[in-house]
Every structure is written in C-alpha cells, then in structure tokens.
Amino acid sequence: MSDITEHPPVPQLLQEKLKNYPEIIADLQGSLNRGGRSPGMSKTLLTDQFEAAIWRLEDGLSRCMSDAAEELKLVESGCDLVQIAKAEAKWRLMANCRRSVSDCLDELGTFFGR
C-alpha cells in the first residue's frame, strides 16, 4: 500500500528479548515496514494491516527458529560443548519469542487503533 505513512515498531517485549540480536530486530522491522497505517484508513483496512503485522512477526520468528535449529544441527556434529550450548540457547530464545507474539497483541492493537 503506497498510502501508508506510519509503520508499527517491533513490539517492546520482542525488542527486549532480542536485544543481543539487533540484526533480527532489524529484519523484523523491515518486514513490519511493508504495512502500517495512514490517516483516514478504514477500520477494515486497519484490521487487515493489524493481522498482517501479526503474521509478519510470526513468519519472521518462525524463520529465525528454523535458522537456529539448522545452526544447532551443524554444531552438534562437532564436540564444542560451548558452541552447542550457545546454539541451544539461541533456538530456545527464538522459540520463546515466537510464542510471545500473542503477548504483543495489545501493543500492536494500540498502534492500529484497536
């Protein structure tokens, strides 16, 4: 939509959880920037944009989970327990963030006037 003038930020909860992964926050923000709101937007379009923002966060975090699972598989083939622990922690964090999208609905809803 070319008439969109404001884009939702990555919800604060996710920003806090992902503070050590600024590249993931940036990717999520880039995805959210594909939608948003504009003055005079109808409630129907705002609802559509709200739902699209949720989907974009879920999709982006699902990809992060998949990437983290791949990283974990790669390091598990080695013997470096520190790298394995780091990869496991990253996968758990991504899974936790993915589950946390539902906890961000109020913040996103406020942005979209819900």
C-alpha positions as semicolon CSV with decimal commas, in nm:
position;residue;x (nm);y (nm);z (nm)
1;M;0,000;0,000;0,000
2;S;0,162;0,321;-0,112
3;D;-0,053;0,546;0,108
4;I;0,084;0,405;0,433
5;T;0,254;0,679;0,632
6;E;0,332;0,506;0,964
7;H;0,476;0,162;1,028
8;P;0,440;-0,037;1,351
9;P;0,757;-0,077;1,555
10;V;0,879;-0,419;1,666
11;P;0,691;-0,467;1,994
12;Q;0,888;-0,372;2,304
13;L;0,869;-0,723;2,451
14;L;1,039;-0,870;2,145
15;Q;1,295;-0,589;2,137
16;E;1,388;-0,668;2,497
17;K;1,414;-1,043;2,436
18;L;1,616;-0,995;2,117
19;K;1,843;-0,718;2,248
20;N;2,153;-0,928;2,172
21;Y;2,034;-0,987;1,816
22;P;1,994;-0,640;1,659
23;E;2,003;-0,794;1,312
24;I;1,690;-0,995;1,389
25;I;1,515;-0,686;1,525
26;A;1,612;-0,502;1,206
27;D;1,479;-0,787;0,989
28;L;1,150;-0,791;1,180
29;Q;1,123;-0,413;1,146
30;G;1,188;-0,440;0,774
31;S;0,905;-0,689;0,747
32;L;0,671;-0,469;0,952
33;N;0,760;-0,174;0,729
34;R;0,572;-0,346;0,445
35;G;0,248;-0,245;0,618
36;G;0,110;0,009;0,859
37;R;-0,149;0,281;0,885
38;S;-0,235;0,615;0,733
39;P;-0,472;0,896;0,824
40;G;-0,826;0,817;0,720
41;M;-0,764;0,443;0,679
42;S;-1,087;0,248;0,725
43;K;-1,135;0,015;1,021
44;T;-1,143;-0,277;0,779
45;L;-0,804;-0,185;0,632
46;L;-0,662;-0,121;0,980
47;T;-0,779;-0,467;1,085
48;D;-0,620;-0,617;0,774
49;Q;-0,293;-0,437;0,850
50;F;-0,306;-0,545;1,216
51;E;-0,349;-0,908;1,113
52;A;-0,074;-0,877;0,853
53;A;0,164;-0,737;1,116
54;I;0,097;-1,035;1,342
55;W;0,156;-1,273;1,052
56;R;0,480;-1,094;0,959
57;L;0,613;-1,125;1,314
58;E;0,513;-1,491;1,338
59;D;0,663;-1,569;0,999
60;G;0,987;-1,385;1,070
61;L;1,032;-1,551;1,406
62;S;0,947;-1,894;1,261
63;R;1,227;-1,843;1,009
64;C;1,460;-1,745;1,294
65;M;1,364;-2,065;1,477
66;S;1,440;-2,270;1,165
67;D;1,773;-2,096;1,118
68;A;1,862;-2,153;1,484
69;A;1,767;-2,522;1,451
70;E;1,997;-2,552;1,149
71;E;2,280;-2,384;1,342
72;L;2,223;-2,628;1,627
73;K;2,240;-2,927;1,391
74;L;2,568;-2,801;1,250
75;V;2,737;-2,750;1,586
76;E;2,602;-3,075;1,731
77;S;2,812;-3,264;1,479
78;G;3,121;-3,123;1,649
79;C;3,249;-3,160;2,001
80;D;3,243;-2,797;2,110
81;L;3,009;-2,801;2,408
82;V;3,020;-2,422;2,440
83;Q;2,900;-2,376;2,081
84;I;2,632;-2,639;2,131
85;A;2,508;-2,462;2,445
86;K;2,503;-2,126;2,263
87;A;2,309;-2,273;1,971
88;E;2,060;-2,442;2,206
89;A;2,010;-2,115;2,394
90;K;1,951;-1,926;2,070
91;W;1,697;-2,183;1,950
92;R;1,513;-2,168;2,285
93;L;1,510;-1,788;2,269
94;M;1,370;-1,788;1,915
95;A;1,101;-2,038;2,015
96;N;1,015;-1,825;2,318
97;C;0,992;-1,512;2,103
98;R;0,770;-1,689;1,852
99;R;0,535;-1,794;2,133
100;S;0,546;-1,438;2,271
101;V;0,386;-1,280;1,964
102;S;0,046;-1,330;2,129
103;D;0,171;-1,124;2,424
104;C;0,234;-0,834;2,183
105;L;-0,121;-0,807;2,053
106;D;-0,218;-0,520;2,283
107;E;0,078;-0,309;2,174
108;L;0,016;-0,382;1,807
109;G;-0,356;-0,329;1,853
110;T;-0,296;0,011;2,009
111;F;-0,085;0,111;1,709
112;F;-0,367;0,010;1,475
113;G;-0,637;0,176;1,686
114;R;-0,795;-0,143;1,818
